[in-house]
Amino acid sequence: MERLDGSSAVPDALRGGIVALGNFDGFHGGHQAVVGRAVERARAEGRPTLVATFDPHPVRFFKPDLPPFRLTSLNQRERLFAAAGADAMLIFRFDAELAGVSAEQFVLDRLITRIGAAGAVTGEDFTFGKGRGGNVPVLQGLGAAYGLSVDAVAPVGDGSEAISSSRIREALQAGDCETATRLLTRPFAIEGVVEHGDQRGRELGYPTANLSLGTYLRPRYGVYAVRGRLPDGRLLDGAANLGIRPTFDPPKELLEPYFFNFNEDLYGKTIEVELISFIRPEAKFESLDALMAQMGADCAHAKRLLAAAPSLA
């Protein structure tokens, strides 16, 4: 799996490929259908498959003051695209230059000249180019003019409405991990480098691996049943607080997983923490004894939830 810069020409071995176009943040069931169609076409035609994504998200460029909303990092998307059968991830850097590129320029310069694409696959709601001047009919028309075959994949539903990143964000902000998992086809996961903290958890007998939330969406603050994935691939069950820890001062926004029966040093290592189920909202406790009693109850609750939740690894 290669990671490519969308502003440069792709290597010769990847030219003539089928490109899946979209942002693909979250890589949910609908996104998987688009990439799956690109992989299917590429294999049938003996071509490479490239998945194009945008970073930062175009919405972030136009509305820089929005709260964090990302569902996946670039590293997570790269792994997901590879698992789906893609040969390369192509990153279009979304900046003022790209925002000013017309729909026709995007097709001719980016897709035809720099990528050498033979075909493109996207969702029916895909828009591109300056002022969103391009959509699927425009892409198909330009494709016909420049020798680029274009497939548009219909939205994927779950029996009630189309799967979308917006629905997943709303579910996570409500603490509904189960709905988010169903739409994503896997649990929502936050990946980061384990940071040194103030050792509060260790002092209480519950050492935690502290992660910054970075640009990820903020799910509902509270305590969760979680699974952690270590660099060596091991999966660990645990319970985590996600939020600002109102019992302690000063408040600090963190994801703090405590992994059961685990005491290895994780500082400086990159781990991924899956949110399996919401247990309770954050609360401020009047004493450390009350907090410790609740933490014990939270861990017992998390173990019951995780025992009933199949691992998707």
Secondary structure by P-SEA (a helix, b strand, c coil): ccccccccccccccccbbbbccccccccaaaaaaaaaaaaaaaaacbbbbbbbbcccaaaaacccccccccccaaaaaaaaaaacccbbbbcccccccccccaaaaaaccccccccccbbbbcccccccccccccaaaaaaaaaaccbbbbbbcccccccccccaaaaaaaaaacaaaaaaaaacccbbbbbcccccccccccccccccccccccccccccccccbbbbcccbbbbbbccccccccccccccccccccccccccccccbbbbbbbccccccbbbbccaaaaaaaaaaaaaaaaaaaaaccccc
